[in-house]
Amino acid sequence: FFYTSKQFKTAVDIALNEFVECVSGYLLQWLPARKYVEKAISNRSSVHESMRIIQLERFVPWQSHLFELEETLLNDQQEKLAYVLYQRDSGDWSVQCVPEELGSFTSRVPLPSPYRGLRDEELSKAWGIENCIFVHANGFIGGNKTLDGVLQMAEKSLEAGP
């Protein structure tokens, strides 16, 4: 009986820890992220004239908030958002494509195929943008050492189209 009770207590402790971590994540990360995404959407005209590129003040879990806020903040005449820019902990910047729908691996406007899988100087030369770091092989995310660099990556991708 003691052995079973000890195992049960261990199982309860594991489940409790998982529950607390999950709730903490929602309270400390996911819920506060909404205000950052909402502010970025509201300020999108200051990022790019297309108003399809947003810049987060810092990286936050943005996807679910973006889709919900698009429904409430953007009207039917406005084009949907295409790119999210944010600074990584390393100090470099990322341009991440907005997926077609929440949970999708297909981007609304992916980064152009000629640059996918390229890195560093090879990518910078091919694209004509300084300080490039990478474009993922699937074209859903890219990196640059500067904010101006990721903004140029997003601009040129918008020009190239889906």
C-alpha positions in Angstrom: 0.0 0.0 0.0 2.8 2.4 0.8 4.4 1.9 -2.6 1.2 2.7 -4.4 0.5 5.8 -2.2 4.0 7.1 -2.9 3.5 6.7 -6.6 0.2 8.4 -6.5 1.6 11.3 -4.6 4.4 11.6 -7.2 1.8 11.5 -10.0 -0.2 14.2 -8.3 2.9 16.4 -7.8 3.8 16.1 -11.5 0.2 16.9 -12.6 0.1 19.9 -10.2 3.4 21.3 -11.4 2.3 21.0 -15.1 -1.0 22.8 -14.2 0.8 25.6 -12.4 3.3 26.0 -15.2 0.5 26.1 -17.8 -1.6 28.7 -15.8 1.5 30.8 -15.1 2.4 30.8 -18.8 -1.1 32.2 -19.7 -1.0 34.7 -16.9 2.5 36.0 -17.3 3.1 35.6 -21.0 0.1 35.0 -23.2 -2.4 37.4 -21.6 0.0 40.4 -21.4 1.0 39.8 -25.0 -2.3 41.0 -26.3 -1.6 44.6 -25.4 1.7 44.5 -27.4 0.0 43.0 -30.5 -2.9 45.5 -30.3 -0.5 48.4 -30.0 1.6 47.1 -32.9 -1.5 46.8 -35.1 -2.7 50.3 -34.1 0.8 51.7 -35.0 1.2 49.8 -38.3 1.0 52.9 -40.4 4.2 54.2 -38.8 6.0 51.0 -39.8 5.1 50.8 -43.5 2.7 52.6 -45.8 1.1 49.3 -46.8 0.0 48.8 -43.2 0.6 45.1 -43.7 3.8 45.0 -41.5 3.7 45.4 -37.7 6.6 45.8 -35.3 6.3 44.3 -31.8 8.1 46.2 -29.0 9.5 42.8 -27.9 8.8 39.2 -28.8 5.6 37.9 -27.4 3.3 35.0 -28.3 1.5 36.9 -31.0 -0.3 34.6 -33.4 -3.6 33.9 -31.7 -4.0 37.6 -30.6 -3.2 38.8 -34.1 -6.0 36.7 -35.7 -8.5 37.8 -33.1 -7.6 41.5 -33.3 -7.6 41.5 -37.1 -11.2 40.5 -36.9 -12.1 43.4 -34.6 -9.6 46.2 -35.6 -9.4 45.9 -39.4 -12.3 46.4 -41.7 -13.1 44.3 -44.8 -11.5 46.8 -47.2 -8.1 46.6 -45.5 -5.6 43.9 -46.6 -4.7 41.4 -43.9 -1.3 41.7 -42.1 1.6 39.9 -43.8 4.7 40.3 -41.5 5.6 40.7 -37.9 8.9 42.2 -37.0 10.5 41.8 -33.5 13.9 41.9 -31.8 15.3 38.6 -30.5 17.1 38.2 -27.2 20.4 38.1 -29.1 19.7 41.7 -30.4 19.2 40.6 -33.9 15.8 41.1 -35.6 13.3 38.7 -37.1 10.7 39.1 -39.8 8.1 36.4 -39.4 5.3 35.8 -41.9 1.7 35.7 -40.8 0.2 32.3 -41.5 -2.9 32.0 -43.6 -4.8 30.9 -40.5 -4.0 30.1 -36.9 -2.0 26.8 -36.8 -1.3 26.8 -40.5 2.2 26.3 -41.9 1.3 28.2 -45.0 2.2 31.9 -45.0 0.0 34.6 -46.4 3.0 36.2 -48.2 6.1 34.0 -47.7 9.6 35.3 -48.1 10.6 34.9 -51.7 11.9 31.5 -52.8 15.2 32.6 -54.4 16.4 33.6 -50.9 15.2 30.6 -48.9 17.9 28.6 -47.3 20.6 31.3 -47.9 22.6 32.7 -45.0 24.8 35.7 -44.1 26.8 37.4 -46.9 25.5 35.1 -49.6 21.9 36.2 -48.7 22.9 39.8 -48.4 24.5 39.8 -51.8 21.6 37.9 -53.5 18.9 40.1 -52.0 20.8 43.4 -52.0 20.1 44.0 -48.2 23.0 44.4 -45.8 23.4 42.4 -42.6 21.2 39.5 -43.5 21.4 36.4 -41.3 19.1 33.8 -42.8 15.9 33.0 -44.6 14.3 29.7 -43.5 14.1 27.0 -46.2 10.3 27.2 -46.0 10.3 31.0 -46.2 8.2 31.7 -43.0 10.9 33.5 -41.1 14.1 35.5 -41.7 16.7 37.3 -39.7 18.8 40.4 -40.0 21.1 42.2 -37.6 19.1 45.4 -37.8 15.5 46.6 -37.7 16.0 48.4 -41.1 17.2 45.2 -42.6 14.1 43.1 -41.6 11.9 46.0 -42.7 13.6 45.9 -46.1 13.2 42.1 -46.3 9.5 42.5 -45.6 9.1 45.4 -48.1 10.8 43.5 -50.9 8.8 40.4 -50.1 5.5 42.4 -50.3 6.6 43.8 -53.6 7.4 40.2 -54.9 4.0 39.0 -53.8 2.8 35.6 -52.7 
